[in-house]
Amino acid sequence: MPPPADRVPLPTTDSEPERPTLKTIAVATGLAVATVSRALKDAPDIGEETKRRVRETAARLGYRPNRAGVRLRTGKTNVIALVLSTETDVMNHTSRLIYSIANALRGTAYHLVVMPFFPDQDPMEPIRYIVETGSADGIILNQTKEDDPRIRYMHDHGFPFAAHGRTAMGIDHIYFDFDNEAFGRLGVRAMSERGRRRLFLVAPPQAHMYARHMIHGFSDEAARRGLSFELAETINSDSGGDAVDAAVHARFLQPDPPDGILVGSTTAGMAAIAGAERVGRVLGLDFDVVGKEAIALLRRFRRDIIIVREDVGHAGDFLAKALVAAVEKRDWTERQRLEIPVQVETGLGAG
């Protein structure tokens, strides 16, 4: 007679494979547990070949660190938080940034968490939440401001962070930035050499530090060359395609329309071209557009656009590695880097 249902013994888990541990990897590689641990943390005193062998073995065995246990032992989360505005150029710039940071953390003990904030939200909210709850070991942020309260808050709280962009606060911090002043100057020179005399800038939102740099480079270089120039007043490069299209279209219907446009984002570049074309203007003949991009896209849209490349992949790799070094309190050879563009690409090849 079978036992009552409430007395049937529960199935044992003896047949289930045990979760692999550092000791499992150590046995499989013939290394000490401490060496395995340090290799997975990308310790500088462990050789690259040893790190590669340990990571490959860990991946093959399906090893995953017990993050709850790690936090109890060390107070660390092994999480890097990337805090991004939803207004950024997701199609081009932001997607490349996320990929490059995640790739730099690949094979390390750290994981990437992306935390968005919205236009109607206080940008301090996600920063305060992460710092106060200790839900990440470090933060990467972008769209920095001249006097950025997020950076001051993290600096004052001693919380590790890295910025994709500079400030003017006198605070020494990790950053990677693209020289947007040089971009503005390059764009003006390229259009001037093609005979353009009335220039128009669709800049980033002026609260952002890189907008200040771009506007200065554009306006100063245009003035030096005796060119007429103006700044779009009702839109910026984050305004969205429809708004930029409509504003550029309206400007081309007015007297003395521009014959050269510099734009601060890929989306704005495509929209500006569309707006001018709706008035019957021909790109490369009646007007030129200079845009910057992180992923090759604009040339597929229009062959005659003038392009300046921005290596956002390099930025993400640098920021991730420098921030992890700061979290682990390791010396790092370089805390700040500025990418300076030196050439433009036209439809006929490099300029």
N, C-alpha and C positions, 0 to 999 in steps of 0.2 A: 504494500500500500504506500503510495507516494506521500511525502510529508506535506503538511499544510503549506499553502502558498506563502504565508508570512514567515515560514521557517526554512524556506529554500535558501541555501547559502548563496551569497553574491559571487559572481565570477571573479576569479583572481586576475591580477594584472601581470602574472609571472611571464606570460607570453609576449607582453608588450615590450618593445625595445626601450632600454633605459635612455634617458636624455643625455646626449654627449656633454662631457664637461671638459675643463681645461686638462684634467688628468688623462681623459680619453685621447685628446690631441697629442699630449706629451708622449703617451705610450706609442701612438701611431707614427710619430716623427722621431722618436728616440731623443727628444729634448727634455730639459727640466721644465716643470710646471711654471716656474718663475719666468723662464725664457719665453715660453708660449704666451704667457700673459702679457709680457712686455712687447712681444712681436705684434700681438693683436692691437696693442695700444700705439703702434707705430713709433716705439721708442727709438731715439736717434742712435743709441749705442748697439742696436741690433742690426745686423747686415741685411741688405735688401733681398738677397737670395733666401736667407732664413725666414724673413717676413713673408716672402712669396710662398714658400713651402708650407708655412703654418697656415696662411690664409686659404690656400688651396685645400689643405687637409680639413680645415674647419668647415669649408663650404661642402666638401664631399661627405663629411659626417653629419651635416645638418646642424652644426653647433650654433646656438644662439645664447648670448649671455643672459642670465637672469637679472633683468634690470631692477626688479624690486630688491633683490639681494645686494646688487651693486650699490644701490642708493642707501641701504641700511648700513653697509660697511664703510662707504666712502663719503656719503652725502651728495654724490653726483648722480645725474640722470642719464648721462651719455647722450644727451639731446642737444642739438643746435637748432635754434629757432630762427627762421627767416621771416621777418615781418614786412609785408608788402601792401602797398595801397592797391585797391582794385582799379584805380584810374590809370595804372601804368600800361605801357604798350605790350599787352600780353602776347600778341601775335609774333613779336619779334624779340624785343629786348628782354622781357621778364622770363619767357620760356627758356631762353638760353642761359640766363643767370641761374635759374633753378636747377637746370641740368648740370651745369658746371660745378655748382656747390655740392650737389648730391654725388657726382662722380668723384670729387676730391675726397669725400668722406667714405666712399666705397672701400670696403676692406678694413676700415678702422672700427673702433669700438663705438663710434658716434653715429647717430641717426639724425636725419633732417626732418623737421616739422615746419610746414609753411603755415603762417598765421596771417590771414588777410585782415585789413581794416577798411571800412567803407567811407565814402565822401562825407556822410553825415555823422561820422563817429570821431570822437576825440582821439587823435593819433597816439596820445599818451596811454590810452586804455590797455592795449595789448602789452605795452612795455611794462606798465605797473603790474599787470597780472602775472607776467612771467617772473619778474624780479621778486614780487611779494610771495608767490607760491613756490618759487624755486623749481618751476616746471621745466627749465632748461638750464644748461650750464653756460650758455653764451647766446648772444643775439647778433644777427646780421640784419642791417636795415639799409634802405636807400632813400632817395629823394631828400637829401639833407638840406637844412636851411642854414642861413648865415649864423643865426643864434638859435640852435636847435634844442628845445627843452628835453627831448628824449635823450640826447647825448649827455646833457648836463646831469640829468637824473641818474643815468647809469654810471657816469663817472663819479658822482657824489656817493653812490651806493657801492662803489668798488665792484661793479658787475661787469664781467668780460663782454666786450662787444666789438664789432667791426662795421665800418660804414662804407657803402658804395657811394662815395662822394665826400667832399670836404666841407669844412665849416670855417667861420672866422671868429672862433670863440677863444682862441689861445689855449685850447685843451689838446694835449698830445694824445692821439688815439690812432688805432689801426684804420687805415683807409686805402681804397683803390679808387682812382678817379680817371675819367677820360677828360683830356684837356679841351673843354668846349670853347674856350677862347681861341685856341689854335684852330679848331673846327670852323668857327665863324670867320676867321681870317682866310683860311684856305678856300672856303666857299666864295667869299667876295673876290679873291684873286682869280679863281677859276672863271667866274662870271664876267669879271672885268676883261680878262683875256679873250673872251668870246664876244666882246663888244657890248655887253649889257651895261646900261647906265642908270636904270631906275630899279632899285632893289627893294625887296619886301621880305620881312622876317616873320615867320610864324614860330615864336619862341616857346619854350616850356613855361609853365606857370611861374610867375615872377617871384613867388615866395621861395622857390627852390634855388639853392646856391648855383647849380649848373646853368640856370637861366641867366643869372647875373653875369657869369663868365661868357656865355654865348653872345649876349646882347652887347657886351663891351667889345669883344673881338670883332663882331659884325659891324657895329657902328663906327668904331675907331678906324678900321681898315677902309671902310667906305669913305669916310671923311678924308683920310690921307690921300685917297685916289680921286677925290673931287666928284664922287658919285652921289646921286640923289638916293636917299634911303628912308624907309619908314618901318615902323613896328606895328604888326596887327594889334588892334586895340580890343576887339570884341571876342577874339578867340585866342587859344594857345594850342600847343601841339598835343595836349591831352583832351581837347574839347570833343573829340569824336569825329568820325569821317563826315557825317552829314553837315555838322556845323562848319567845319573847315571848308568843305566843298561850297556851301552857300556863301560864306564870307568872301572867299577868293573870287567866286563867280560875280558877286556884287561889286567887288573892287575893280574887276576887269571891265565892267560896264561904265565906270566913272572915267572922267578925263585923266589923261596921263597915266594909264595903267602900268604896273611894273612889267619889266621884261626879264627879271631875274628874281627867283624866290629861294630862300634858305629855310629849311624846315627842321624842327627838332625831334621828329619821330617818323618812323616808317609809315604809319597810318596817315599822318598829316601830309606826308609827301604824296602819297597816292591820291588823297582827297583834293589837294591843291591842284594837281594836274587835271583831275576830272573837272574841277570848277572852271579852270581856264579853258579847257577844251570845249565846254558847253557854250562858250562865247565864240567858238570858231578858231581859237588860237592853236598853233601847232608847236608841240614841244620840240626844242632843238632848232626851230626856225624862227618863231615869233618870241619865244621865251625859253628860259632854262630853269631847272629846279635842281638844287643841291640838297641831298638828303644823306643821313647816316643810318647804318644798319648793322645789326649783329649777326643776322642770318641772311644769306644771299636770296633776295626776294624781289627787290625793286627792278632789277634788270629784266626779270621775267614779265613785269608789268609794262614797262616802257624801256626800250633799248637806249633812248637818248638821255635818260636821267643821269646826272652827275652824282657819283657816290663816294662817300668817305666811310671806310670800315671802322667799326668799333669792336674790339676783341673782348666781348663780355665773358666769353669762356675763360680767358686768362684772368679776368677780374674775379670770377667766382672761385676759381682754383686758389688764387692768392688769398682771398678773404677767408676761405674755409681753413686753409692750413695755418695762416697766421693766428686766427682766432683759437683754434685747437691748441696751438702752442701757448697762447695766453692763458687759456683755461687750465692747462697743465703746468703753468708757471715755468715753461722752458724758455731758454734764450732763443731768439729768432733773429736772423741776420737782417731782415728788412721788415719794417712795420708799415711803411707807406710807399705807394707807388703811383706814378702819374703816367698814363699812356698818352703820348703826344703824336697825333696824326701828322704825317708828312707828305701825303700825296692824295690826289683825287683820281677817280676812275671815270672816264667818259664812255660813251657808247662805242668809241673807237679804240678803247684800251686804256691802260694806265696813263694818267696825266702827269 
